[in-house]
Amino acid sequence: MNVTTQVLAAGGFRFIPAVSQYSGGVAAEPGFRIERARFSKVVPLREGFERIERHLASIGRPGTAFCACELRSPAPFTEQGFREFNAVYLVTLRRWGLMGDDGVNPVARSNVCPDLDPPAEPGFHAFSYTVPDANAAPSFIVAGSGEAPEGKGDYRDNVIARGDLSPEGLRTKARWVLGEMENRLRTLGFGWGDCTATQVYTVHDIHPFIGDELVRRGAMRAGLTWHFNRPPILELEYEMDCRGVPLERVLAV
């Protein structure tokens, strides 16, 4: 089934409809560009939303400009724990006018778990938003994906190469995720050559396949940021996201 994007006119971006907790990716509409801001350290979820709201207000942007975020959590969730976390997260998106009664979520997201020095509670690592720019080049963010299809009811029973941490098992996982990244890029109208950043989240050794599977595809034209993090659900082992964003900043905490 072909997936098409939807436009959130109030935010100045289009998105790939996916699941209730996040969209598959976003791209700025003509006349807008996406900017990314990273906090100097992880900010707890509630405080992070408050800081983001103040930042958007300071540049004259509404809450609907909030189009993507990168979260950090203390440890991988159970399926039930993940549902409970998302219920809290979605409250603010509804308040900001990003989600209506239909439950469609336009905001792209990654949520991963540092294996060393994790935060005490879930929080924000980075967030992205749109700003008006009549001369902007196209910009986009592809949401994070681990090695399991979305919308299947649960992740655990649909993990690709579940439990296989051998070099070939990890390659299989990575190959599936790379395919998902390419599907989302294609749906938004982009390819690897348009990316300004590619990120990998895993605690396992990716060196055996990094050349064949990432470099040869063009996924590392802008280099690779490897985070020693786990995906957010137990038994997922490999996650990626990517973006093409012209301006990024760091906000001191």
N, C-alpha and C positions, 0 to 999 in steps of 0.2 A: 504494500500500500504506500503510495506516495504521500509524504508529509509536506504540507505547505506552511508558510509562516503566517502569523497574525500580527497586526499592527496595534500598538498601544499609542494612540495619537497624543494622549496627555503626557506621555513620557518621551516622545521623539524617537522611539525604537520599535523594531519588529522582533518577534521571537518565535521559537519552535515550540509549539505546545507539546508537553510531555506528561509529567505526573503532577500531583497536587503540591508536592513539596518544592518543585523547581521546574524551569523550562530547560529545553535542550541546548539553548544558546540564544544570543541576542545580537542584533546589528543595528547601528544607528540609521535612522531614516535620513533622507536628503535634507540638508540644512542643519544637521546635528553631528556631533562627534562624541565618542565615548572617552572618558578619562578614568584612570584608575588611581586610587589612593590606598597605600599600605600603612597600617599602624606600625610604629616602631616596636611594639610588643603586642601580644594578643590582648584584646579588650573584652571583658565579659559581655555576654549577649545584650543584656538590658542597657548597660552603659554604652556599648557600641552603637546601638540604635539611637541613643540620645546624641552621641557625638556625630553620627552621620546626619541626623536631622539638623543639628546646628551647622554643620559644614554646608549642607545643601542650602539652608536659609542664608548663609553668609555670601553665597554666590548667586542668590536670587533664583534658586531652582526648587521646584516642588518635590514632595515625596515620591511622586510618580516618575521622577527622573532616575531613581534608584533602579538599576537594571541588572546588577550582578554582585555576588559577594563570595568571599573565600573564608570559610569557617575552620576553626580548630577545636577539637573535642578531646577530653581526657583519655578516652579509650573507645574501641569499637563498641557499637550498640548491639543489643539483641534486636530482633524485629520489633517487638513491643516497645522497647525503649526508644527506638528510632521514631516510631509513630508518635509517642508521647512528646518527644523533643520537637518534632515538626509542628504539632498542635500549638505549642507555645510560640514558635518562630512565626507562624502564619498570622497570629493576632496582629502584629504590627503591620504586616503587608496589607491586611484588610483595612486597617486604620488609615494608612497612607493612600488608599484608593487604588492599590495595585491589583487587588483581587475582588471580584464581585461574588454574587450568589452562585454563579456557575462553577466556582472552584478552580477556574483556570489561573494558573500562576505564571506570569511572564518573566519572573526573575531567574536568571541563570545562577547556579551555585555549585561550589565544591565544598565538601565538609570532610576533613581528614584528621587523623589522630597522630600527633608526634609520638614516636616510640621512646624518645628520650626527652626529658624535661617537658612533659606535657602540661597544658594549663590545668588549673584546679577545676574549671568549669568551662562549658562551651563558650566560645567567643569569636570575635572578628579578627582575622588576619588582614584582610583587604576588602575593599568594596569599589564598585564602579558605577558611573552615572553619566547621563547625557548632558551636554551643554550646547547651546545654539552656536553654529558656525557655518555661515553661508558658503564658505570655500573649503569645507572639510573633505578630506579624502575618506573613503569608506573605512569604518572601524567595526570591530565585532569581538565577542567573547563566546567561546564554546564551553558549555558547562562540563564539570567533571563527570567521568563515567568509570566505574569499575567493571570487572569482567562478568557482568550479568545483565541480561535484557531488562529494560524498564517495563512496568505495567503488567507484570506476571503474577501479582498477588503477594509474592515474597521474593527475596533475593536468594536466600540460602539454597532453595531447591532448584535454582536456575543458574548456579555458578558455573562458568566455563572451566573445564578441567578441575573440578572441585577436589580439593585436597592434594592436588599434584604439584609439589614444589620442586620437582626435578627441573633441570635446565630446559627440557623440552616442554614440560608442563607450563613453566613460566613464559616460554616463547608463545605457546598457544594462547595463554591469557592475554599477553601483550598484543598479539596479532589481532585478536578479537576487539580489544579496546581501540587500537589504531584504526580499525575499520569503522568503528562507531564514531571516532573523531572525524574521519573523512566523510562519513554520511552527513554529520551535522554541519561540517564546513560546506559541503556541496549544497545542502538545503539553504544555507544562508547566502550562498553565491560566492564562496571563496575556496581557496585551496591552501596547501602547506606553504606555498610561496608568498602568501599574504600575511603569514603569522610573524609577529614581533617577539613572541615568547611561547615556548612549549614547556609544560611542567609534567613531571612524573612523580607519583607518590607510591613508594614501596620500600620495604625493608630488605628485599631480596636482591640478589646479584643480577643486574641487567646486562653486564658486559658481554656475555656469550652471544646476545642477539642484537645489541645496540646498533652495530653496523648494518647488518642485513635488514633489520626490521624498521629502524628509525631513520638512519642516515640515508639509505638508498631510496626511501620514500620521499625524502625532502623534509621530514619532520623536524630536522635539527639545523635548518638553514640559519636560524637565529640563535643556535646553541640550545642547550638543554638545562633546565633547572630541576635537579633531582632532590626532592624532599624526603628525608628519612621518616616517612609517615605511613600509617596504615589507612586503607579505606575505612569508611564509617561503620560498616556492617561486618560482624564476625564471619569469617571464612572467605571474605574478599581479600585479595592479596596485591592487586595492581590497579592503579587508577591514573588517569591523565586528564589534563585540560589544555587549552591553547587559546591564544588571543592575537588580535591585530589592533593595537591601541597606540596612538601617536604620542600621548602624554601621560606620564606616570609620576606620582609624587609620594613622599613619605611624610606622614603626620606624626609628630612627636607625641608621646604619651607620658 
